[in-house]
Amino acid sequence: MITIKTYGPKFELKEKERYSTIEKIISDKSGQGNDFLGWLDYASKYSKEDLKKIKDTAKYIKENYEALVVVGIGGSYLGSKAAIDAINGLYPENQFPIYFLGNNLSSNYTHQVLEKISNKHFAVNVISKSGTTTEPAIAFRLLKEMITTKYGKEELSKAIIACTDERKGALRKEADEMGYVTFIIPDDVGGRYSVITPVGLLPMAVAGLDIDEFVQGFIDGEKNYSETYSKNTAYQYGSNRYSLYSKGYKVETYISYEPHLAMLNEWLKQLYGESEGKDGKGLLPTSLVCTTDLHSMGQFVQEGSKVLFETIINIETPKYDVTIKESDNDLDGLNYLAGKKLSYINEQAFRGTLAAHSEVGNVPVNVLTIKELTERSLGELMYFFMRACAFSAYLLNINPFNQPGVEVYKSNMFKLLGKPSKK
């Protein structure tokens, strides 16, 4: 269970009389965008056969290839990348090499990834419901060209695994024609909620994560965060966000004291930014990684304009630790730390900063705590945020599951590129 404590200015929760109504429309799947609420109980519906296919495919990739390239943008890569970094860290020793492509249009980035894999026998996990989203479609075309040039067209059906729509779309048509192994992106689960589907689980399995435990974490979340408001920390966090927004705070800053959670912050920024940023409403999600960013943004948080509140993801027990040893000359003046573990020092930095920001800086702070970061606790944490997002978005009276605004930039880009109009 995720625990939550709040620090800083005290305030009254807003519109508490609406909480039970919103609880009901989530559980009944009757609110706006309810046709995208499949993630609510998706984990508990997994069969052993479904998970076995994912694990068998991951095993096939690792036994027959030297690397995996995951092609996707937004929720099609953020969830798996966040989970892999969170569990394996940023410099894992034994992780099967995984590269992410198609999440931007940078020629520099794309060139370097292509160069990196040019001498590797690689598989491709292409993730797209339509198959025509510009960034992944370009990357996929480049990768197919590389595979065909090096091994021949017949290699494509062996090397490519597609996550796509069950029935329609360009990628579905191509997968059927070429004989790719496929996994279905469910119609009732949007991209930023798709980490529990094969979209997230296949790359995670290739990276060596225990996806059975991750799914169990989601199932734990289904149980723990389906409770009524008084017992539901996800809903309490969601209402807290809404109340702070109503009090004039416009920015939520996600903070971790672990660099390997930086991509989890990025996943949260998409989840909340794309879900709530509509109709001139919504909190702006930003993020910091401490203590690094205390030496850049710490001054603003402490004494700058009061536009933000913090949400800290606090992991009580680290996976690894380092002990400070005594020095003979003590030129750096650190002998007072001799014998102490780095995790203890990091914790005191967290506690000292929490007091500085909330008590002196008058910044509202939510502290979300889990005992240790495992596949199971991470699954529960991600479900927690998804459930809280639905709750706070409904408090804003908006649809948490669409993203109409992203089509504007696409339309402009296509016009500038001279894309032919559909007949």
C-alpha positions, 0 to 999 in steps of 0.5 A, a space after each residue: 500500500 502506498 502511504 501519503 503524508 502532506 506537509 506545508 500550508 494547510 488547506 480545506 479539501 474542495 468539493 468533497 460532496 462530489 467524491 462519492 459521485 466520482 468514485 462511482 463513475 470510475 468503478 461503474 465505467 460511466 464517466 467521460 471517456 469510459 470506453 478507455 477504462 479497460 486498464 482498471 481491471 486489465 491485470 486481473 484478466 490476464 491468463 497464464 497463456 497470455 503471459 506465457 506468450 510474452 515470456 516465450 517471445 522475450 526468450 526467443 528474442 534473447 536466444 536469437 538476437 543480440 539486441 532489441 529495438 523498441 519503436 514507439 512514442 509516448 505511452 508506447 515506450 515511456 512505461 516500459 523504459 520507466 519500469 526498466 530503469 526503475 528496476 535495473 538502474 541506469 548501468 545494469 551489468 547483465 541486461 540484454 541490450 535494448 534501444 529505443 527509437 521512433 520517439 523523436 525526429 532528431 537526425 542526430 539521435 536516430 543516426 547514433 542509434 542506427 550506428 550503434 546497432 549496425 553490427 548487431 543482429 537485432 530484433 524490432 518491437 514496433 508499437 503503434 495502433 495505426 502504423 502511421 504515426 510519423 516518428 515510429 513509422 519513419 524509424 520502422 522504415 529505416 530499421 526494415 531497410 537495414 534488416 533487408 539489406 543485411 539479411 534479406 526480406 525473409 528475415 523481417 518475419 523472424 525479427 519483427 514483433 508488432 504490438 498493434 490493433 486487433 483488426 485495422 490499421 496499416 501496421 495490422 495489415 502489414 503484420 498479417 501480410 508479412 507474418 509478424 508475431 503480433 500482440 494486441 493493443 486493446 481498444 479500451 486502453 489508451 497509450 499512456 495507460 498501456 504499461 500493463 499491456 504487452 506494450 509495456 510487458 514485452 520490453 520489460 520481459 526482455 530486460 529481465 524484469 519479473 512481469 508476473 510480479 509486475 502484473 501482481 502489483 497492478 492486481 494489488 492496486 486494483 484491490 487497494 485503490 478500488 476502496 471508498 475515499 476514506 480508505 483510498 490513498 489514490 483518491 486522497 492524492 487526487 483530491 489533494 492535487 485538485 484542491 491545491 489547483 483550486 487554491 491557485 497552484 498551477 504546477 506539480 513537481 514530481 521529485 525523486 532522490 534516485 536518478 533511476 526514477 527520472 524516466 518514471 517522472 517522464 511517464 508521470 508527466 505524460 500521464 497527467 499532462 495529456 490527461 488533464 491539460 484541456 479546456 484551459 485547465 490542468 496542472 503543469 507536471 514538471 520534475 526534479 531529480 534530487 539532490 542534483 537539481 537542488 543545485 539548480 532549481 532548489 533556489 527557485 523552489 525555496 524562495 521563488 514565486 509560489 506557483 508549485 507544489 511537490 510530490 515526492 516519491 520516497 523509496 525507504 530501502 535502496 537496492 544497493 548501498 555504499 559506506 563512507 570510509 575514514 580518510 587519514 588526512 581528512 582534507 575534504 572534512 568528511 570524516 564525520 561521515 565515516 562509517 555511514 551509508 550513502 543511503 542514510 546521507 541521502 535520506 537526511 538530505 531528503 528530510 532536510 530539504 523537506 523541512 526547508 521547502 515545507 516549513 520555511 519556503 511554505 511549499 505544499 509537499 506530498 510524500 508518497 512512500 513505499 518500502 522498497 522498489 520491486 516489480 510488484 511495488 512498482 506495478 502498484 505505484 503505477 496503478 496508484 497514479 493512473 487511478 488518482 489521475 482519473 479521479 482528479 481529472 473528473 474533478 476538473 470535469 474533463 475527459 481524462 482519456 482523450 488528447 485532441 490538442 496533439 492533432 494541431 501540431 501534426 496538422 501543421 507539420 503535415 502541411 509544411 511537409 507537403 503530405 497528400 490529403 486523404 481522398 
